[in-house]
Amino acid sequence: MQKLVLDKEYWNSKYERQQIGWDLGTVSIPLKEYLFQLADKNIAILIPGCGNAHEAEFLLQHGFTNVTVIDIAPIAVEAIKIKLKEYDNKELHVICGDFFELNAVFDLIIEQTFFCALDPLLRKAYRDKMFDLLSQEGKLAGLLFNRIFEGGPPFGGSREEYLQLFSSKFTVKLMEECHNSIIPRAGSELFFVLVKPTPML
Ligand SMILES: C[S@@+](CC[C@H](N)C(=O)[O-])C[C@H]1O[C@@H](n2cnc3c(N)ncnc32)[C@H](O)[C@@H]1O
């Protein structure tokens, strides 16, 4: 069988055909709870592979002032610019492009079905890019699937695999079974928080 090429055309056609079964239509409950407890609303936040940017919408509605979203699919990005136009180029920075080519620094990066959308061969590149995009003591937080899928995307994995992948670069603050997933994902998600450590002198 021919391998899928998960490029801009692939993802854009998903939005064109409205084949977006991953889209919850809102911010996920675990992320909502996590975002609610953030005290500093001026931190620089990135949402990669943002799709319809529900997390960004939530953050902006709750007073966050520095939110960046990036997606490779132009149709998704255009829709965000319309939906969130009152924030665009102010509190919100909308980028149409490849996450792996982004150059900037953030205090928090949010993961919501982006990791699982990437070819598993890119997992080390994802880890390294996340590391480069974070400030010292910056965090990568969100959800990962704790199950295997046939085919993909989505591509799943396990807690053990993720710990091995990320602990070489990050401090793993949390990587636990998620207790408040939406029903179809119940028992198959991990909530995680990784911290980019300050280098020892
Ligand atoms: C499974 S969807 C998840 C979308 C959104 N996070 C959600 O949960 O609704 C994966 C998203 O990642 C985007 N994407 C895939 N590869 C990307 C890349 N290299 N850079 C930026 N975005 C990418 C796709 O266009 C798609 O919107």
The ligand as a MOL file (V3000), in Angstrom:
LIG
                    3D

  0  0  0     0  0            999 V3000
M  V30 BEGIN CTAB
M  V30 COUNTS 27 29 0 0 0
M  V30 BEGIN ATOM
M  V30 1 C -5.8040 16.1210 13.6950 0
M  V30 2 S -5.8120 17.8040 13.2470 0 CHG=1
M  V30 3 C -6.0400 18.6020 14.8500 0
M  V30 4 C -6.5290 20.0210 14.7490 0
M  V30 5 C -6.8250 20.6640 16.0910 0
M  V30 6 N -5.6590 20.6630 16.9510 0
M  V30 7 C -7.9830 19.9690 16.7720 0
M  V30 8 O -7.7690 19.2180 17.7370 0
M  V30 9 O -9.1210 20.1850 16.3440 0 CHG=-1
M  V30 10 C -4.1070 18.1210 12.9320 0
M  V30 11 C -3.8390 19.5190 12.4600 0
M  V30 12 O -2.4400 19.7100 12.2830 0
M  V30 13 C -2.2280 20.4390 11.0830 0
M  V30 14 N -0.8560 20.1130 10.6490 0
M  V30 15 C -0.3900 18.9340 10.2130 0
M  V30 16 N 0.9290 18.9940 9.9630 0
M  V30 17 C 1.3150 20.2630 10.2720 0
M  V30 18 C 2.5640 20.9490 10.2520 0
M  V30 19 N 3.6960 20.3400 9.8640 0
M  V30 20 N 2.5930 22.2390 10.6430 0
M  V30 21 C 1.4550 22.8730 11.0450 0
M  V30 22 N 0.2500 22.2670 11.0740 0
M  V30 23 C 0.1660 20.9830 10.7050 0
M  V30 24 C -3.3310 19.9850 10.1530 0
M  V30 25 O -3.6030 20.8770 9.1210 0
M  V30 26 C -4.5050 19.8370 11.1270 0
M  V30 27 O -5.2180 21.0380 11.2500 0
M  V30 END ATOM
M  V30 BEGIN BOND
M  V30 1 1 1 2
M  V30 2 1 2 3
M  V30 3 1 2 10
M  V30 4 1 3 4
M  V30 5 1 4 5
M  V30 6 1 5 6
M  V30 7 1 5 7
M  V30 8 2 7 8
M  V30 9 1 7 9
M  V30 10 1 10 11
M  V30 11 1 11 12
M  V30 12 1 11 26
M  V30 13 1 12 13
M  V30 14 1 13 14
M  V30 15 1 13 24
M  V30 16 1 14 15
M  V30 17 1 14 23
M  V30 18 2 15 16
M  V30 19 1 16 17
M  V30 20 1 17 18
M  V30 21 2 17 23
M  V30 22 1 18 19
M  V30 23 2 18 20
M  V30 24 1 20 21
M  V30 25 2 21 22
M  V30 26 1 22 23
M  V30 27 1 24 25
M  V30 28 1 24 26
M  V30 29 1 26 27
M  V30 END BOND
M  V30 END CTAB
M  END
